Amino acid sequence: MKIIGTGLSGLVGSRIVELNPGIEFVEISLEKGIDLLDLSSLEQVFINNPDAPAVLHLAAFTDTNVAWSQNQDKSGSCYQVNVVGTQNIVDLCKKYDKYLIHISTDFVFDGTKDGKYTEEDSPNPIEWYGETKYFAEKVILDSGIKSSILRITFPYRSNHDSKKDIVRKIIDGFKAGKLYPQWTDHFTTPTFIDDIASAVKYFIEHQPSGIFHLAGSSSQSPYEMCLLIADVFGFDRNIVVQSTLADYVKSLPEGSRPWQHNLSMDNTKITSLGIKMKTLREGLEEMKKQLEL
Ligand SMILES: NC(=O)c1ccc[n+]([C@@H]2O[C@H](COP(=O)([O-])OP(=O)(O)OC[C@H]3O[C@@H](n4cnc5c(N)ncnc54)[C@H](OP(=O)(O)O)[C@@H]3O)[C@@H](O)[C@H]2O)c1
């Protein structure tokens, strides 16, 4: 099976490639000399690979703080890569009749819900990265192409030197004895990237359509996350100090990036396809095994 892929060098994409050796990925990346924004070199990939039935689109501008410094700037790299780049991919999928698997984010939500976000909830992004990712979702839905939008959330894995995820940042904090005070009033749904890799294989093979929350099976605050990490990896849980996002936000200068308070995600829809998504504890235990190998 051959698949055209973008963002395959990144935190998430590189693990999808690693765990799916049976899939031949045709890589679109800056490193390979193909910019998402350069339509003609992008099209050449589609022309050269008529036997690839699907496109896996992960490439994005992912630095949320830099994105905020470009807020509402449609000529900025965040909008250009996330929206114009996605439009280019969508146009080519339409022209060459490819199924698109698009990777999106929980940051399309405003974080004010009391409970877990389902696929039925309306997005309402509050910062620029999330807004551009939501624009990208709309580009796909408006195009009418056969597609799935997989919203992933706080992805983590055992290793990836060039970008630290939330779990490895906390582990580094424990190891260095420099753990920041941890919020008790902020909730996220970390997702083990190995589960994302298995789910993507399912989507490549079965081509379901629609929006899916490809999220882990437990949501917790960063404070609770630290306690779990301490328990699984044998760190001292007494060094974890509580703080709140509410206080942090109050301390920020005016015009700072807004924060979503609750990004708890419901994964019932994706798990009903038979796709298993780990809880944070299960993911950490698997990580520990992988790191001991
Ligand atoms: N990480 C998270 O916390 C998180 C959470 C939710 C959703 N997501 C979504 O998951 C996806 C993957 O995220 P990630 O964290 O794995 O990304 P990442 O590590 O930041 O990597 C970004 C990828 O995008 C590619 N890219 C950027 N600009 C490009 C351009 N102009 N042309 C071609 N390729 C370009 C990069 O390729 P080069 O190496 O060639 O530059 C790289 O492979 C993204 O769609 C992101 O929005 C991520």
The ligand as an SDF file (V2000), in Angstrom:
LIG
                    3D

 48 52  0  0  0  0  0  0  0  0999 V2000
    2.0410   18.2090   18.8180 N   0  0  0  0  0  0  0  0  0  0  0  0
    0.8590   18.4650   19.3610 C   0  0  0  0  0  0  0  0  0  0  0  0
    0.7730   18.7570   20.5840 O   0  0  0  0  0  0  0  0  0  0  0  0
   -0.4060   18.3800   18.5360 C   0  0  0  0  0  0  0  0  0  0  0  0
   -1.6480   18.3960   19.2020 C   0  0  0  0  0  0  0  0  0  0  0  0
   -2.8210   18.2990   18.4470 C   0  0  0  0  0  0  0  0  0  0  0  0
   -2.7540   18.2290   17.0660 C   0  0  0  0  0  0  0  0  0  0  0  0
   -1.5400   18.2490   16.4380 N   0  0  0  0  0  0  0  0  0  0  0  0
   -1.5040   18.1870   14.9700 C   0  0  0  0  0  0  0  0  0  0  0  0
   -0.7840   17.0230   14.6020 O   0  0  0  0  0  0  0  0  0  0  0  0
   -0.0680   17.2590   13.3940 C   0  0  0  0  0  0  0  0  0  0  0  0
    1.3770   16.8680   13.5910 C   0  0  0  0  0  0  0  0  0  0  0  0
    1.9320   17.6480   14.6440 O   0  0  0  0  0  0  0  0  0  0  0  0
    3.4430   17.4450   15.1180 P   0  0  0  0  0  0  0  0  0  0  0  0
    3.5230   17.9680   16.5100 O   0  0  0  0  0  0  0  0  0  0  0  0
    3.8820   16.0560   14.8050 O   0  0  0  0  0  0  0  0  0  0  0  0
    4.1890   18.4580   14.1450 O   0  0  0  0  0  0  0  0  0  0  0  0
    5.7150   18.9330   14.1850 P   0  0  0  0  0  0  0  0  0  0  0  0
    6.5490   17.9710   14.9680 O   0  0  0  0  0  0  0  0  0  0  0  0
    5.7280   20.3750   14.5910 O   0  0  0  0  0  0  0  0  0  0  0  0
    6.1210   18.8100   12.6660 O   0  0  0  0  0  0  0  0  0  0  0  0
    5.5500   19.6470   11.6930 C   0  0  0  0  0  0  0  0  0  0  0  0
    5.6510   18.9450   10.3750 C   0  0  0  0  0  0  0  0  0  0  0  0
    5.0760   19.8010    9.3810 O   0  0  0  0  0  0  0  0  0  0  0  0
    5.9640   19.8840    8.2860 C   0  0  0  0  0  0  0  0  0  0  0  0
    5.8330   21.1850    7.6100 N   0  0  0  0  0  0  0  0  0  0  0  0
    5.7200   22.4000    8.2090 C   0  0  0  0  0  0  0  0  0  0  0  0
    5.6600   23.3700    7.2670 N   0  0  0  0  0  0  0  0  0  0  0  0
    5.7080   22.7330    6.0540 C   0  0  0  0  0  0  0  0  0  0  0  0
    5.6630   23.1780    4.7080 C   0  0  0  0  0  0  0  0  0  0  0  0
    5.5510   24.4770    4.3890 N   0  0  0  0  0  0  0  0  0  0  0  0
    5.7470   22.2620    3.7090 N   0  0  0  0  0  0  0  0  0  0  0  0
    5.8730   20.9380    4.0040 C   0  0  0  0  0  0  0  0  0  0  0  0
    5.9010   20.4570    5.2590 N   0  0  0  0  0  0  0  0  0  0  0  0
    5.8320   21.3480    6.2720 C   0  0  0  0  0  0  0  0  0  0  0  0
    7.3450   19.7180    8.8860 C   0  0  0  0  0  0  0  0  0  0  0  0
    8.1990   19.2630    7.8450 O   0  0  0  0  0  0  0  0  0  0  0  0
    9.7750   19.6300    7.8060 P   0  0  0  0  0  0  0  0  0  0  0  0
   10.3980   18.7230    8.8110 O   0  0  0  0  0  0  0  0  0  0  0  0
   10.1690   19.3450    6.4250 O   0  0  0  0  0  0  0  0  0  0  0  0
    9.8680   21.0950    8.1920 O   0  0  0  0  0  0  0  0  0  0  0  0
    7.0860   18.6560    9.9590 C   0  0  0  0  0  0  0  0  0  0  0  0
    7.1350   17.3560    9.4070 O   0  0  0  0  0  0  0  0  0  0  0  0
   -0.2910   18.7250   13.0470 C   0  0  0  0  0  0  0  0  0  0  0  0
   -1.2860   18.7960   12.0610 O   0  0  0  0  0  0  0  0  0  0  0  0
   -0.7680   19.3540   14.3460 C   0  0  0  0  0  0  0  0  0  0  0  0
   -1.6200   20.4560   14.1050 O   0  0  0  0  0  0  0  0  0  0  0  0
   -0.3580   18.2960   17.1490 C   0  0  0  0  0  0  0  0  0  0  0  0
  1  2  1  0
  2  3  2  0
  2  4  1  0
  4  5  1  0
  4 48  2  0
  5  6  2  0
  6  7  1  0
  7  8  2  0
  8  9  1  0
  8 48  1  0
  9 10  1  0
  9 46  1  0
 10 11  1  0
 11 12  1  0
 11 44  1  0
 12 13  1  0
 13 14  1  0
 14 15  2  0
 14 16  1  0
 14 17  1  0
 17 18  1  0
 18 19  2  0
 18 20  1  0
 18 21  1  0
 21 22  1  0
 22 23  1  0
 23 24  1  0
 23 42  1  0
 24 25  1  0
 25 26  1  0
 25 36  1  0
 26 27  1  0
 26 35  1  0
 27 28  2  0
 28 29  1  0
 29 30  1  0
 29 35  2  0
 30 31  1  0
 30 32  2  0
 32 33  1  0
 33 34  2  0
 34 35  1  0
 36 37  1  0
 36 42  1  0
 37 38  1  0
 38 39  2  0
 38 40  1  0
 38 41  1  0
 42 43  1  0
 44 45  1  0
 44 46  1  0
 46 47  1  0
M  CHG  2   8   1  16  -1
M  END
$$$$
